[in-house]
């Protein structure tokens, strides 16, 4: 992911650099360095933004009834389910089991 793609992803998602820094628990200087191209965007950050874009598209398609944005092609719902499972999160409130 280039610095331009990184910046565009934040804009499309409506996330300010300072908010993204807080979200992923890094300094604002790190996010600024990625945005300006002084430091390459880490792969995990690029993947995180892809997942956020996919979730945003799913929300638009299934909750708002809008057509998903073409920029999220390549990220499948199965990918999101795998991430949720890895984080030990239920896919929906009905998936929660009694402990």
Secondary structure by P-SEA (a helix, b strand, c coil): ccaaaaaaaaaaacccaaaaaaaacccaaaaaaaaaccccccaaaaaaaaaaaaaaaaaaacccccccccccccccaaaaaaaaaaacccccccccccc
